[in-house]
Amino acid sequence: MIDELTGHWGMKWEDAVFIGYVDGQEVIRRNYSRNPVPTELRVAARFQRLLVSVRRN
């Protein structure tokens, strides 16, 4: 089951409901809103090292 949906800033979302069944019985349900409220910000570096150049006058 999907616990987290990832996306990018500015993406268009629609409301969605995912329902999981086992032997015909609903066992899990996840609701996703088209206008979610951010609760967490994750930042990841694109590179593990930064190259620095020093300019001297």
C-alpha angles and dihedrals in degrees: 000000000000111000097171134025118206126205145151131262111276097020116143114239133188128205111270139181122199116195124189122205133193117190090346094306122114107242103168139016130189123189121199124192125218088224105042121178111234112242099172139029119210120194123188129184115241091214130027092221130046119212113220125196119192117211115207123196 
